[in-house]
Amino acid sequence: MTLQEFIKLALAEDIGDGDHTSLSTIPADAQKRARLLVKQDGVLAGVEVAEAVFREVDPDLQVHVNIQDGSAIHYGDIVLTVSGRAQSILKAERLVLNCMQRMSGIATHTRTMVNMLEGTKTRLLDTRKTTPNFRICEKMAVKIGGAINHRFGLFDMILIKDNHLDYAGGIEAAVTKAVQYLKATGRTLPIEVEVRNQKEVEEVLRIGQIDRMLLDNFEPAELKRMVELIDGRMVTEASGGINETNLHAYADSGVDYISSGALTHQVKSLDMSLKAY
């Protein structure tokens, strides 16, 4: 889904057959202006989306941006102003706020965790634990916050997890089938395999043919031993129960990446409002 496709669907969901409140109370030719106000400190995300929403609703709306995505914001800041047809501003208002509040909450939380990784080699990844049909915006917010997008969906990587292993008949069977599938279909997707203990780590090292190993639900000390065992033979990623309280301990293991679903599924939106002036 592209950003424009998302915006069209979101507007259709919200507007239906018309914004009857605005249509009934505001003259069609009324020209007004509004400004987007910050009501909570954090990291700004969603300006690009907001501009696209205003443009989709009414190309004649004039938007002036004061603060760019990725900037630190504080209570009272004015992110942007918009002027033009009052009905158009009101039609765009809720979608702009929903996107920017949610995205800024994600970017703020992401920036906090990225900063905690300073001084280590570990990089932070998001996951597919996103809001249905809002993934494009949530992953944009993660990047704005300074982390890296993992796979966008099921189509851009082969990630063999525990259920795949159980259904396929084990690690070797799953990896063999994945390699054969890529050859048969002419695809060049990276292959990643989830492992749950040292025995599985050793099996993946023996089999090879993959790009990344996902070490799931290891304690920090055990993860460090597994990273030393892997010894750079493939890229390493850790996941499972990792948050602000233990992030640095996991990074100290030397793992290449840490993935965190909490970046997108356990975040509180930042408070903002769009007010006439």
MIDOSE-1310 file (N, C-alpha, C; in nm, 2 decimals, decimal comma, always signed):
residues 277
mtlq	+0,08/-0,12/+0,00/+0,00/+0,00/+0,00/+0,09/+0,12/+0,00; +0,06/+0,22/-0,09/+0,14/+0,34/-0,09/+0,07/+0,44/+0,01; +0,14/+0,55/+0,03/+0,09/+0,65/+0,13/-0,04/+0,71/+0,07; -0,04/+0,74/-0,06/-0,16/+0,80/-0,12/-0,28/+0,70/-0,11
efik	-0,25/+0,57/-0,13/-0,36/+0,47/-0,12/-0,41/+0,47/+0,02; -0,32/+0,47/+0,12/-0,37/+0,48/+0,26/-0,45/+0,60/+0,29; -0,41/+0,71/+0,24/-0,48/+0,84/+0,27/-0,62/+0,83/+0,20; -0,63/+0,79/+0,08/-0,76/+0,78/+0,02/-0,86/+0,68/+0,09
lala	-0,81/+0,57/+0,14/-0,89/+0,48/+0,22/-0,93/+0,54/+0,35; -0,84/+0,60/+0,42/-0,87/+0,66/+0,55/-0,97/+0,78/+0,54; -0,96/+0,86/+0,43/-1,05/+0,96/+0,41/-1,19/+0,91/+0,38; -1,19/+0,80/+0,30/-1,32/+0,74/+0,26/-1,39/+0,68/+0,39
edig	-1,31/+0,62/+0,47/-1,37/+0,57/+0,60/-1,43/+0,68/+0,69; -1,36/+0,79/+0,69/-1,40/+0,90/+0,78/-1,52/+0,99/+0,72; -1,51/+1,01/+0,59/-1,60/+1,11/+0,53/-1,73/+1,04/+0,48; -1,72/+0,92/+0,43/-1,84/+0,85/+0,38/-1,90/+0,93/+0,27
dgdh	-2,03/+0,96/+0,28/-2,10/+1,04/+0,18/-2,10/+1,19/+0,20; -2,01/+1,23/+0,30/-2,00/+1,38/+0,32/-1,98/+1,41/+0,47; -1,90/+1,52/+0,49/-1,89/+1,58/+0,63/-2,01/+1,67/+0,65; -2,12/+1,61/+0,70/-2,24/+1,68/+0,70/-2,25/+1,79/+0,81
tsls	-2,16/+1,78/+0,91/-2,16/+1,89/+1,01/-2,10/+2,01/+0,94; -1,99/+2,00/+0,87/-1,93/+2,12/+0,81/-2,02/+2,17/+0,69; -2,07/+2,07/+0,61/-2,16/+2,11/+0,50/-2,28/+2,19/+0,55; -2,33/+2,16/+0,66/-2,45/+2,22/+0,71/-2,43/+2,35/+0,79
tipa	-2,31/+2,37/+0,84/-2,29/+2,49/+0,93/-2,19/+2,59/+0,87; -2,10/+2,55/+0,78/-2,00/+2,64/+0,73/-2,02/+2,67/+0,58; -2,03/+2,80/+0,54/-2,05/+2,84/+0,40/-1,94/+2,77/+0,31; -1,98/+2,73/+0,19/-1,88/+2,66/+0,10/-1,77/+2,74/+0,06
daqk	-1,78/+2,88/+0,06/-1,68/+2,97/+0,02/-1,60/+3,03/+0,13; -1,63/+2,99/+0,25/-1,56/+3,05/+0,37/-1,41/+3,01/+0,37; -1,33/+3,11/+0,38/-1,18/+3,09/+0,39/-1,13/+3,11/+0,53; -1,06/+3,01/+0,58/-1,01/+3,02/+0,72/-0,87/+2,97/+0,73
rarl	-0,82/+2,97/+0,85/-0,68/+2,92/+0,88/-0,68/+2,85/+1,01; -0,58/+2,76/+1,03/-0,56/+2,69/+1,15/-0,41/+2,66/+1,17; -0,38/+2,63/+1,30/-0,24/+2,59/+1,32/-0,24/+2,46/+1,41; -0,14/+2,38/+1,38/-0,12/+2,26/+1,46/-0,03/+2,28/+1,58
lvkq	-0,09/+2,26/+1,69/-0,02/+2,30/+1,82/+0,03/+2,17/+1,89; +0,15/+2,18/+1,95/+0,20/+2,07/+2,03/+0,16/+2,09/+2,17; +0,11/+1,98/+2,23/+0,07/+1,99/+2,37/+0,15/+1,90/+2,46; +0,26/+1,83/+2,41/+0,33/+1,74/+2,49/+0,47/+1,73/+2,42
dgvl	+0,58/+1,73/+2,50/+0,71/+1,72/+2,45/+0,74/+1,59/+2,39; +0,82/+1,58/+2,28/+0,86/+1,46/+2,22/+0,94/+1,48/+2,09; +0,93/+1,38/+2,00/+0,99/+1,39/+1,87/+0,88/+1,39/+1,76; +0,89/+1,49/+1,67/+0,79/+1,51/+1,57/+0,80/+1,41/+1,46
agve	+0,68/+1,35/+1,42/+0,67/+1,27/+1,30/+0,54/+1,28/+1,24; +0,53/+1,28/+1,11/+0,40/+1,28/+1,04/+0,38/+1,41/+0,96; +0,47/+1,50/+0,95/+0,46/+1,62/+0,88/+0,43/+1,59/+0,73; +0,52/+1,50/+0,68/+0,50/+1,46/+0,54/+0,36/+1,40/+0,51
vaea	+0,31/+1,32/+0,60/+0,18/+1,26/+0,59/+0,07/+1,37/+0,59; +0,09/+1,46/+0,69/-0,01/+1,57/+0,70/-0,02/+1,65/+0,57; +0,10/+1,69/+0,51/+0,10/+1,76/+0,39/+0,02/+1,69/+0,28; +0,05/+1,56/+0,27/-0,02/+1,47/+0,17/-0,17/+1,47/+0,19
vfre	-0,21/+1,46/+0,32/-0,36/+1,46/+0,35/-0,42/+1,59/+0,31; -0,36/+1,70/+0,34/-0,42/+1,83/+0,30/-0,43/+1,84/+0,15; -0,32/+1,79/+0,08/-0,32/+1,80/-0,06/-0,42/+1,71/-0,12; -0,45/+1,60/-0,07/-0,55/+1,50/-0,12/-0,69/+1,56/-0,10
vdpd	-0,71/+1,62/+0,02/-0,84/+1,68/+0,05/-0,87/+1,80/-0,04; -0,77/+1,88/-0,06/-0,79/+2,01/-0,13/-0,66/+2,06/-0,18; -0,62/+2,05/-0,30/-0,49/+2,10/-0,35/-0,47/+2,25/-0,34; -0,58/+2,32/-0,31/-0,57/+2,46/-0,30/-0,54/+2,51/-0,16
lqvh	-0,54/+2,41/-0,06/-0,50/+2,45/+0,08/-0,35/+2,49/+0,08; -0,32/+2,59/+0,15/-0,18/+2,64/+0,17/-0,13/+2,60/+0,30; -0,02/+2,52/+0,30/+0,04/+2,46/+0,42/+0,18/+2,52/+0,44; +0,20/+2,58/+0,56/+0,34/+2,63/+0,59/+0,39/+2,56/+0,71
vniq	+0,50/+2,49/+0,68/+0,56/+2,40/+0,79/+0,67/+2,48/+0,86; +0,66/+2,48/+0,99/+0,75/+2,54/+1,08/+0,86/+2,45/+1,14; +0,82/+2,32/+1,16/+0,91/+2,22/+1,22/+0,90/+2,10/+1,14; +1,02/+2,04/+1,11/+1,03/+1,92/+1,03/+1,03/+1,79/+1,11
dgsa	+0,99/+1,69/+1,04/+1,00/+1,55/+1,10/+1,13/+1,52/+1,16; +1,13/+1,46/+1,27/+1,26/+1,42/+1,34/+1,30/+1,52/+1,44; +1,24/+1,64/+1,45/+1,28/+1,75/+1,54/+1,23/+1,72/+1,68; +1,30/+1,77/+1,78/+1,24/+1,77/+1,91/+1,14/+1,88/+1,92
ihyg	+1,02/+1,85/+1,98/+0,91/+1,95/+2,00/+0,88/+1,96/+2,14; +0,82/+2,08/+2,17/+0,79/+2,11/+2,31/+0,65/+2,17/+2,32; +0,59/+2,17/+2,43/+0,46/+2,22/+2,46/+0,45/+2,37/+2,40; +0,35/+2,39/+2,32/+0,33/+2,53/+2,27/+0,39/+2,55/+2,13
divl	+0,47/+2,46/+2,08/+0,52/+2,48/+1,95/+0,41/+2,47/+1,85; +0,43/+2,55/+1,74/+0,34/+2,54/+1,62/+0,41/+2,47/+1,51; +0,36/+2,35/+1,48/+0,42/+2,26/+1,38/+0,40/+2,32/+1,24; +0,28/+2,36/+1,21/+0,24/+2,41/+1,08/+0,12/+2,49/+1,09
tvsg	+0,10/+2,57/+0,98/-0,03/+2,64/+0,97/-0,09/+2,60/+0,83; -0,22/+2,60/+0,82/-0,29/+2,57/+0,70/-0,40/+2,67/+0,68; -0,42/+2,72/+0,55/-0,52/+2,81/+0,52/-0,59/+2,78/+0,39; -0,72/+2,82/+0,38/-0,80/+2,78/+0,26/-0,94/+2,76/+0,30
raqs	-1,01/+2,68/+0,22/-1,15/+2,66/+0,25/-1,17/+2,59/+0,38; -1,26/+2,65/+0,46/-1,28/+2,60/+0,60/-1,33/+2,46/+0,60; -1,42/+2,43/+0,50/-1,47/+2,29/+0,50/-1,36/+2,19/+0,47; -1,26/+2,23/+0,39/-1,15/+2,14/+0,36/-1,06/+2,12/+0,48
ilka	-1,04/+2,22/+0,55/-0,95/+2,21/+0,67/-1,02/+2,12/+0,77; -1,15/+2,13/+0,79/-1,22/+2,05/+0,88/-1,23/+1,90/+0,84; -1,24/+1,88/+0,71/-1,24/+1,75/+0,65/-1,11/+1,67/+0,68; -1,00/+1,75/+0,67/-0,87/+1,69/+0,69/-0,82/+1,68/+0,83
erlv	-0,88/+1,75/+0,92/-0,84/+1,77/+1,06/-0,81/+1,64/+1,13; -0,91/+1,55/+1,14/-0,90/+1,43/+1,22/-0,79/+1,33/+1,17; -0,79/+1,32/+1,04/-0,69/+1,22/+0,98/-0,55/+1,28/+1,01; -0,53/+1,41/+0,99/-0,40/+1,47/+1,01/-0,36/+1,44/+1,16
lncm	-0,45/+1,47/+1,25/-0,41/+1,46/+1,39/-0,39/+1,31/+1,43; -0,48/+1,22/+1,38/-0,46/+1,08/+1,42/-0,32/+1,03/+1,37; -0,28/+1,07/+1,25/-0,15/+1,02/+1,20/-0,04/+1,08/+1,28; -0,04/+1,21/+1,29/+0,07/+1,28/+1,36/+0,09/+1,25/+1,50
qrms	-0,03/+1,23/+1,57/-0,02/+1,20/+1,72/+0,04/+1,06/+1,73; -0,01/+0,97/+1,66/+0,04/+0,83/+1,67/+0,19/+0,82/+1,62; +0,22/+0,88/+1,51/+0,35/+0,87/+1,46/+0,45/+0,94/+1,55; +0,41/+1,05/+1,61/+0,51/+1,12/+1,70/+0,53/+1,04/+1,83
giat	+0,43/+0,97/+1,87/+0,44/+0,88/+1,99/+0,54/+0,77/+1,96; +0,53/+0,72/+1,84/+0,63/+0,61/+1,80/+0,77/+0,66/+1,79; +0,78/+0,78/+1,72/+0,91/+0,84/+1,70/+0,98/+0,88/+1,83; +0,90/+0,92/+1,92/+0,95/+0,96/+2,05/+1,01/+0,84/+2,13
htrt	+0,93/+0,74/+2,13/+0,97/+0,61/+2,20/+1,09/+0,55/+2,13; +1,09/+0,55/+2,00/+1,20/+0,50/+1,93/+1,33/+0,57/+1,95; +1,32/+0,71/+1,95/+1,44/+0,79/+1,98/+1,50/+0,76/+2,11; +1,41/+0,74/+2,21/+1,46/+0,71/+2,35/+1,54/+0,58/+2,35
mvnm	+1,49/+0,48/+2,28/+1,56/+0,35/+2,28/+1,69/+0,35/+2,19; +1,68/+0,42/+2,08/+1,80/+0,44/+2,00/+1,91/+0,51/+2,08; +1,88/+0,61/+2,15/+1,98/+0,68/+2,23/+2,04/+0,59/+2,33; +1,96/+0,49/+2,39/+2,02/+0,40/+2,49/+2,12/+0,31/+2,43
legt	+2,12/+0,29/+2,30/+2,21/+0,20/+2,23/+2,34/+0,27/+2,19; +2,36/+0,40/+2,22/+2,48/+0,47/+2,18/+2,60/+0,40/+2,26; +2,71/+0,39/+2,18/+2,83/+0,32/+2,24/+2,83/+0,18/+2,22; +2,73/+0,12/+2,16/+2,73/-0,02/+2,12/+2,72/-0,04/+1,97
ktrl	+2,74/-0,16/+1,92/+2,73/-0,19/+1,78/+2,59/-0,22/+1,73; +2,50/-0,24/+1,83/+2,37/-0,29/+1,80/+2,28/-0,19/+1,75; +2,20/-0,22/+1,64/+2,10/-0,13/+1,58/+1,96/-0,19/+1,61; +1,87/-0,09/+1,62/+1,73/-0,12/+1,66/+1,64/-0,14/+1,54
ldtr	+1,56/-0,25/+1,54/+1,46/-0,28/+1,43/+1,32/-0,28/+1,48; +1,23/-0,25/+1,39/+1,09/-0,27/+1,42/+1,04/-0,40/+1,38; +0,91/-0,43/+1,38/+0,86/-0,56/+1,35/+0,73/-0,54/+1,27; +0,66/-0,65/+1,24/+0,53/-0,65/+1,17/+0,41/-0,63/+1,27
kttp	+0,45/-0,61/+1,40/+0,34/-0,59/+1,50/+0,29/-0,44/+1,49; +0,21/-0,42/+1,39/+0,17/-0,29/+1,36/+0,01/-0,29/+1,35; -0,04/-0,17/+1,34/-0,19/-0,15/+1,32/-0,23/-0,18/+1,18; -0,32/-0,27/+1,15/-0,36/-0,31/+1,02/-0,39/-0,18/+0,93
nfri	-0,34/-0,18/+0,82/-0,35/-0,07/+0,72/-0,29/+0,06/+0,76; -0,22/+0,06/+0,87/-0,15/+0,18/+0,92/+0,00/+0,16/+0,92; +0,04/+0,05/+0,87/+0,19/+0,01/+0,88/+0,28/+0,11/+0,82; +0,24/+0,16/+0,70/+0,32/+0,25/+0,63/+0,36/+0,37/+0,71
cekm	+0,27/+0,42/+0,79/+0,29/+0,54/+0,87/+0,37/+0,50/+1,00; +0,34/+0,39/+1,05/+0,41/+0,35/+1,17/+0,56/+0,32/+1,14; +0,59/+0,26/+1,03/+0,73/+0,23/+0,99/+0,80/+0,36/+0,95; +0,73/+0,45/+0,89/+0,79/+0,58/+0,87/+0,83/+0,65/+1,00
avki	+0,75/+0,64/+1,10/+0,77/+0,70/+1,23/+0,90/+0,63/+1,30; +0,91/+0,50/+1,28/+1,03/+0,43/+1,34/+1,15/+0,49/+1,28; +1,16/+0,50/+1,14/+1,27/+0,56/+1,08/+1,30/+0,70/+1,12; +1,20/+0,78/+1,13/+1,22/+0,92/+1,18/+1,28/+0,92/+1,32
ggai	+1,24/+0,82/+1,40/+1,29/+0,81/+1,54/+1,44/+0,76/+1,54; +1,49/+0,71/+1,43/+1,63/+0,67/+1,43/+1,66/+0,52/+1,42; +1,55/+0,44/+1,42/+1,57/+0,30/+1,41/+1,56/+0,25/+1,26; +1,57/+0,12/+1,24/+1,57/+0,06/+1,11/+1,44/-0,02/+1,08
nhrf	+1,38/-0,01/+0,97/+1,27/-0,09/+0,93/+1,32/-0,24/+0,90; +1,26/-0,33/+0,97/+1,28/-0,47/+0,94/+1,19/-0,50/+0,81; +1,16/-0,62/+0,78/+1,08/-0,65/+0,66/+0,94/-0,57/+0,68; +0,89/-0,53/+0,56/+0,77/-0,45/+0,56/+0,65/-0,55/+0,58
glfd	+0,66/-0,66/+0,51/+0,55/-0,76/+0,51/+0,60/-0,90/+0,49; +0,51/-0,99/+0,45/+0,55/-1,13/+0,43/+0,62/-1,15/+0,29; +0,62/-1,05/+0,21/+0,67/-1,06/+0,07/+0,81/-1,02/+0,05; +0,88/-0,96/+0,15/+1,01/-0,91/+0,12/+1,13/-0,98/+0,20
mili	+1,09/-1,09/+0,26/+1,20/-1,17/+0,33/+1,14/-1,30/+0,36; +1,22/-1,40/+0,37/+1,18/-1,53/+0,43/+1,23/-1,54/+0,57; +1,14/-1,53/+0,66/+1,17/-1,54/+0,81/+1,10/-1,66/+0,86; +1,18/-1,76/+0,89/+1,13/-1,89/+0,93/+1,13/-1,89/+1,08
kdnh	+1,01/-1,89/+1,14/+0,99/-1,88/+1,28/+0,94/-2,02/+1,34; +0,91/-2,02/+1,47/+0,89/-2,14/+1,54/+0,77/-2,22/+1,47; +0,66/-2,16/+1,44/+0,55/-2,23/+1,38/+0,59/-2,29/+1,24; +0,67/-2,21/+1,16/+0,71/-2,26/+1,03/+0,80/-2,39/+1,05
ldya	+0,89/-2,38/+1,15/+0,98/-2,49/+1,18/+0,90/-2,62/+1,22; +0,80/-2,60/+1,30/+0,72/-2,71/+1,35/+0,64/-2,77/+1,23; +0,58/-2,68/+1,15/+0,50/-2,73/+1,03/+0,58/-2,79/+0,92; +0,71/-2,74/+0,91/+0,79/-2,79/+0,80/+0,87/-2,91/+0,83
ggie	+0,88/-2,95/+0,96/+0,95/-3,07/+1,00/+1,09/-3,04/+1,05; +1,12/-2,92/+1,10/+1,25/-2,89/+1,16/+1,33/-2,79/+1,08; +1,44/-2,75/+1,13/+1,52/-2,64/+1,07/+1,58/-2,68/+0,94; +1,64/-2,80/+0,93/+1,70/-2,84/+0,80/+1,60/-2,85/+0,69
aavt	+1,48/-2,91/+0,72/+1,38/-2,92/+0,62/+1,33/-2,79/+0,57; +1,31/-2,70/+0,67/+1,26/-2,56/+0,64/+1,36/-2,48/+0,55; +1,48/-2,49/+0,59/+1,59/-2,41/+0,52/+1,60/-2,47/+0,38; +1,61/-2,60/+0,37/+1,62/-2,66/+0,24/+1,51/-2,63/+0,14
kavq	+1,39/-2,63/+0,20/+1,27/-2,60/+0,12/+1,27/-2,45/+0,08; +1,32/-2,36/+0,17/+1,32/-2,22/+0,14/+1,42/-2,19/+0,03; +1,54/-2,25/+0,03/+1,64/-2,23/-0,07/+1,59/-2,29/-0,20; +1,53/-2,40/-0,20/+1,47/-2,46/-0,33/+1,36/-2,37/-0,38
ylka	+1,28/-2,31/-0,30/+1,17/-2,22/-0,34/+1,23/-2,10/-0,41; +1,33/-2,04/-0,35/+1,39/-1,92/-0,41/+1,45/-1,95/-0,55; +1,52/-2,07/-0,56/+1,57/-2,10/-0,69/+1,46/-2,13/-0,79; +1,36/-2,19/-0,75/+1,25/-2,23/-0,84/+1,17/-2,10/-0,89
tgrt	+1,16/-2,00/-0,81/+1,09/-1,88/-0,84/+1,17/-1,77/-0,89; +1,30/-1,79/-0,89/+1,39/-1,68/-0,93/+1,40/-1,56/-0,84; +1,37/-1,58/-0,72/+1,37/-1,47/-0,62/+1,51/-1,47/-0,55; +1,54/-1,35/-0,49/+1,67/-1,33/-0,42/+1,64/-1,28/-0,28
lpie	+1,54/-1,33/-0,21/+1,50/-1,28/-0,08/+1,60/-1,33/+0,02; +1,63/-1,24/+0,12/+1,72/-1,29/+0,23/+1,64/-1,39/+0,32; +1,71/-1,49/+0,38/+1,65/-1,59/+0,46/+1,70/-1,57/+0,61; +1,61/-1,57/+0,70/+1,64/-1,56/+0,84/+1,57/-1,67/+0,91
vevr	+1,63/-1,73/+1,01/+1,58/-1,84/+1,09/+1,58/-1,81/+1,24; +1,46/-1,83/+1,30/+1,45/-1,82/+1,45/+1,51/-1,94/+1,52; +1,59/-1,92/+1,62/+1,64/-2,03/+1,71/+1,60/-2,00/+1,85; +1,58/-2,11/+1,93/+1,54/-2,10/+2,06/+1,63/-2,15/+2,17
nqke	+1,74/-2,22/+2,13/+1,84/-2,27/+2,22/+1,97/-2,30/+2,15; +2,07/-2,34/+2,23/+2,20/-2,36/+2,17/+2,20/-2,47/+2,07; +2,13/-2,57/+2,09/+2,12/-2,68/+1,99/+2,08/-2,64/+1,86; +1,98/-2,55/+1,85/+1,93/-2,50/+1,73/+2,03/-2,40/+1,66
veev	+2,10/-2,32/+1,75/+2,20/-2,24/+1,69/+2,31/-2,32/+1,62; +2,35/-2,43/+1,69/+2,45/-2,51/+1,63/+2,40/-2,58/+1,50; +2,28/-2,61/+1,50/+2,22/-2,68/+1,38/+2,22/-2,58/+1,26; +2,18/-2,45/+1,29/+2,18/-2,35/+1,18/+2,32/-2,33/+1,13
lrig	+2,41/-2,32/+1,22/+2,55/-2,30/+1,18/+2,60/-2,41/+1,09; +2,56/-2,54/+1,12/+2,60/-2,65/+1,04/+2,53/-2,65/+0,90; +2,41/-2,61/+0,90/+2,33/-2,61/+0,77/+2,38/-2,49/+0,68; +2,39/-2,37/+0,74/+2,43/-2,26/+0,66/+2,32/-2,21/+0,57
qidr	+2,35/-2,15/+0,46/+2,26/-2,11/+0,35/+2,17/-2,00/+0,39; +2,18/-1,94/+0,51/+2,09/-1,83/+0,54/+2,17/-1,71/+0,57; +2,10/-1,60/+0,59/+2,16/-1,47/+0,60/+2,17/-1,42/+0,74; +2,06/-1,45/+0,82/+2,05/-1,40/+0,96/+1,99/-1,50/+1,05
mlld	+2,04/-1,50/+1,18/+1,98/-1,58/+1,28/+1,91/-1,50/+1,38; +1,79/-1,53/+1,41/+1,71/-1,46/+1,51/+1,71/-1,54/+1,64; +1,77/-1,49/+1,74/+1,78/-1,55/+1,87/+1,67/-1,50/+1,96; +1,57/-1,59/+1,98/+1,45/-1,54/+2,05/+1,44/-1,59/+2,19
nfep	+1,41/-1,49/+2,28/+1,39/-1,52/+2,42/+1,51/-1,58/+2,49; +1,63/-1,53/+2,46/+1,75/-1,57/+2,53/+1,78/-1,46/+2,64; +1,83/-1,50/+2,75/+1,87/-1,41/+2,85/+2,00/-1,34/+2,81; +2,03/-1,22/+2,85/+2,15/-1,15/+2,80/+2,28/-1,23/+2,81
aelk	+2,31/-1,30/+2,92/+2,43/-1,37/+2,93/+2,44/-1,49/+2,83; +2,32/-1,55/+2,82/+2,32/-1,66/+2,72/+2,33/-1,61/+2,58; +2,27/-1,50/+2,55/+2,28/-1,44/+2,42/+2,42/-1,41/+2,39; +2,50/-1,36/+2,48/+2,64/-1,32/+2,46/+2,72/-1,45/+2,42
rmve	+2,69/-1,56/+2,49/+2,76/-1,68/+2,46/+2,72/-1,73/+2,31; +2,60/-1,71/+2,27/+2,55/-1,75/+2,14/+2,62/-1,66/+2,03; +2,63/-1,53/+2,06/+2,69/-1,44/+1,96/+2,84/-1,48/+1,95; +2,90/-1,52/+2,06/+3,04/-1,56/+2,05/+3,06/-1,69/+1,97
lidg	+2,96/-1,78/+1,99/+2,96/-1,91/+1,92/+2,94/-1,89/+1,77; +2,85/-1,80/+1,73/+2,83/-1,77/+1,59/+2,95/-1,70/+1,53; +3,01/-1,61/+1,60/+3,14/-1,56/+1,57/+3,15/-1,49/+1,43; +3,04/-1,42/+1,40/+3,04/-1,34/+1,28/+3,01/-1,42/+1,15
rmvt	+2,98/-1,55/+1,17/+2,95/-1,63/+1,05/+2,82/-1,59/+0,98; +2,73/-1,53/+1,05/+2,60/-1,47/+1,00/+2,56/-1,36/+1,08; +2,47/-1,27/+1,03/+2,42/-1,16/+1,10/+2,33/-1,21/+1,22; +2,33/-1,15/+1,33/+2,25/-1,19/+1,45/+2,15/-1,08/+1,49
easg	+2,04/-1,14/+1,53/+1,93/-1,05/+1,58/+1,87/-1,11/+1,70; +1,84/-1,03/+1,80/+1,78/-1,07/+1,92/+1,64/-1,01/+1,94; +1,55/-1,09/+2,00/+1,41/-1,04/+2,02/+1,35/-1,12/+2,14; +1,24/-1,07/+2,19/+1,17/-1,13/+2,30/+1,19/-1,07/+2,43
gine	+1,09/-0,99/+2,48/+1,09/-0,93/+2,61/+1,20/-0,83/+2,63; +1,24/-0,76/+2,52/+1,35/-0,66/+2,53/+1,28/-0,52/+2,54; +1,31/-0,44/+2,64/+1,25/-0,31/+2,66/+1,36/-0,22/+2,72; +1,31/-0,10/+2,76/+1,41/+0,00/+2,81/+1,49/-0,05/+2,93
tnlh	+1,43/-0,13/+3,01/+1,49/-0,18/+3,13/+1,61/-0,27/+3,11; +1,61/-0,34/+3,00/+1,71/-0,44/+2,98/+1,78/-0,43/+2,84; +1,75/-0,32/+2,77/+1,80/-0,30/+2,63/+1,95/-0,30/+2,63; +2,01/-0,22/+2,72/+2,16/-0,21/+2,71/+2,23/-0,34/+2,75
ayad	+2,17/-0,42/+2,83/+2,23/-0,55/+2,87/+2,23/-0,64/+2,75; +2,12/-0,64/+2,67/+2,12/-0,72/+2,55/+2,22/-0,67/+2,45; +2,23/-0,54/+2,43/+2,32/-0,48/+2,34/+2,47/-0,51/+2,37; +2,50/-0,52/+2,50/+2,63/-0,56/+2,55/+2,67/-0,70/+2,50
sgvd	+2,58/-0,78/+2,46/+2,61/-0,91/+2,41/+2,69/-0,91/+2,28; +2,68/-0,79/+2,21/+2,75/-0,78/+2,08/+2,66/-0,82/+1,96; +2,53/-0,84/+1,99/+2,44/-0,88/+1,88/+2,43/-0,77/+1,78; +2,41/-0,80/+1,65/+2,40/-0,70/+1,55/+2,27/-0,61/+1,56
yiss	+2,16/-0,68/+1,58/+2,03/-0,61/+1,58/+1,95/-0,66/+1,70; +1,86/-0,57/+1,75/+1,76/-0,60/+1,84/+1,63/-0,56/+1,78; +1,53/-0,65/+1,77/+1,40/-0,61/+1,72/+1,30/-0,60/+1,83; +1,21/-0,50/+1,82/+1,12/-0,47/+1,93/+0,98/-0,44/+1,87
galt	+0,88/-0,52/+1,90/+0,75/-0,50/+1,86/+0,69/-0,38/+1,94; +0,74/-0,36/+2,05/+0,69/-0,25/+2,14/+0,71/-0,11/+2,08; +0,79/-0,10/+1,98/+0,81/+0,03/+1,91/+0,68/+0,08/+1,85; +0,60/-0,02/+1,81/+0,47/+0,02/+1,74/+0,35/-0,03/+1,81
hqvk	+0,35/-0,13/+1,89/+0,23/-0,18/+1,95/+0,20/-0,14/+2,09; +0,30/-0,08/+2,16/+0,27/-0,04/+2,30/+0,31/+0,11/+2,32; +0,27/+0,19/+2,23/+0,31/+0,33/+2,23/+0,19/+0,42/+2,25; +0,20/+0,52/+2,34/+0,10/+0,62/+2,36/+0,12/+0,74/+2,26
sldm	+0,01/+0,78/+2,20/+0,01/+0,89/+2,11/+0,05/+1,02/+2,18; +0,12/+1,11/+2,11/+0,16/+1,24/+2,16/+0,04/+1,34/+2,14; +0,02/+1,43/+2,24/-0,10/+1,51/+2,23/-0,07/+1,63/+2,14; -0,16/+1,66/+2,05/-0,16/+1,77/+1,96/-0,30/+1,81/+1,93
slka	-0,31/+1,93/+1,87/-0,45/+1,98/+1,83/-0,43/+2,07/+1,71; -0,54/+2,08/+1,63/-0,54/+2,17/+1,52/-0,65/+2,28/+1,55; -0,61/+2,40/+1,57/-0,70/+2,51/+1,62/-0,71/+2,62/+1,52; -0,83/+2,67/+1,50/-0,85/+2,79/+1,42/-0,78/+2,91/+1,49
y	-0,74/+3,01/+1,42/-0,68/+3,13/+1,48/-0,71/+3,25/+1,38
